[in-house]
Amino acid sequence: MASNNLRPHCEAVLHVRDIQLASSPDTSIWRYAKQHNFHLLTKDEDFIRLLLIEGFPPKVIAIINAQVPVKDLAAFLLAHLEQVRAFLTEQEPSEMLLLRLP
């Protein structure tokens, strides 16, 4: 699971399995993130659609072309960790960060 590799590098990383939402519809995950002030990291385009419909918050970090093994996805995210942190803490909040795997 990618979150296990990211936890030492991030303040709080939860996987939907950690909060018993793994089988939940995307809208439930969206509402949970909004209610608990979380941001979403996803490779699911449905969350991009939800952002367009529901608006910000939560912020969405969308990874495109992410059909790779979990260890490769975790390595990619760690390589972009400073960019992700900057996005999450910027003063003028934007709603989405799009990252693309090669």
C-alpha positions as CSV (number, residue, x, y, z in Angstrom):
1,M,0.0,0.0,0.0
2,A,1.5,3.3,-1.0
3,S,0.4,5.1,2.2
4,N,2.7,2.9,4.2
5,N,5.7,4.2,2.2
6,L,4.5,7.8,2.5
7,R,3.6,7.9,6.2
8,P,7.2,8.6,7.4
9,H,7.4,11.6,5.0
10,C,3.9,13.2,5.6
11,E,2.1,14.5,8.6
12,A,-1.0,12.4,8.0
13,V,-1.7,9.9,5.3
14,L,-4.8,7.7,5.4
15,H,-5.9,5.1,2.9
16,V,-9.7,4.6,2.5
17,R,-9.2,1.2,4.0
18,D,-7.9,2.9,7.2
19,I,-11.2,4.6,7.7
20,Q,-13.5,1.8,6.5
21,L,-14.4,3.6,3.2
22,A,-12.7,1.2,0.8
23,S,-16.1,0.0,-0.7
24,S,-17.8,3.4,-0.4
25,P,-18.9,5.5,-3.3
26,D,-16.6,8.4,-4.3
27,T,-19.2,10.9,-3.0
28,S,-18.9,9.4,0.6
29,I,-15.1,9.6,0.4
30,W,-15.4,13.2,-0.8
31,R,-17.8,14.2,2.0
32,Y,-15.5,12.5,4.6
33,A,-12.5,14.5,3.3
34,K,-14.4,17.7,3.4
35,Q,-15.8,17.1,6.9
36,H,-12.4,16.2,8.3
37,N,-10.3,18.7,6.5
38,F,-8.4,16.2,4.5
39,H,-7.1,16.5,0.9
40,L,-7.5,13.7,-1.7
41,L,-4.7,11.9,-3.5
42,T,-6.1,9.9,-6.3
43,K,-5.6,8.2,-9.6
44,D,-9.4,8.1,-10.1
45,E,-10.8,10.6,-12.6
46,D,-14.1,10.6,-10.7
47,F,-12.6,12.8,-8.0
48,I,-11.6,15.4,-10.7
49,R,-15.3,15.4,-11.8
50,L,-16.4,15.8,-8.2
51,L,-14.1,18.8,-7.8
52,L,-15.6,20.4,-10.8
53,I,-19.1,19.7,-9.6
54,E,-18.7,20.3,-5.8
55,G,-15.9,22.8,-5.8
56,F,-13.1,23.3,-3.3
57,P,-12.4,22.0,-0.6
58,P,-11.0,19.4,-0.5
59,K,-7.9,19.9,-2.6
60,V,-7.3,17.1,-5.1
61,I,-3.9,15.7,-6.1
62,A,-4.6,13.7,-9.2
63,I,-2.0,11.3,-10.7
64,I,-2.5,10.6,-14.4
65,N,-1.1,7.5,-16.0
66,A,-0.8,5.8,-12.7
67,Q,-1.4,2.2,-13.6
68,V,1.9,1.1,-12.2
69,P,3.0,-1.1,-9.3
70,V,2.4,0.4,-5.9
71,K,6.1,0.7,-5.2
72,D,6.6,2.7,-8.4
73,L,3.7,5.0,-7.5
74,A,5.2,5.5,-4.0
75,A,8.6,6.3,-5.5
76,F,7.0,8.8,-7.9
77,L,5.1,10.5,-5.1
78,L,8.2,10.8,-2.9
79,A,10.1,12.3,-5.8
80,H,7.4,15.0,-6.1
81,L,6.9,15.4,-2.3
82,E,8.1,19.0,-2.2
83,Q,5.8,20.0,-5.0
84,V,2.9,18.3,-3.2
85,R,3.7,20.0,0.1
86,A,4.0,23.4,-1.6
87,F,0.6,22.8,-3.3
88,L,-1.1,21.9,0.0
89,T,0.3,24.9,1.9
90,E,0.2,27.7,-0.7
91,Q,-1.4,30.9,0.5
92,E,-3.6,31.4,-2.6
93,P,-5.2,28.0,-2.7
94,S,-5.7,26.3,-5.9
95,E,-8.0,23.3,-6.1
96,M,-6.0,20.7,-8.0
97,L,-2.5,19.5,-8.7
98,L,-2.1,17.3,-11.7
99,L,0.9,15.0,-11.8
100,R,1.6,12.6,-14.7
101,L,3.7,9.5,-14.5
102,P,5.9,9.1,-17.5
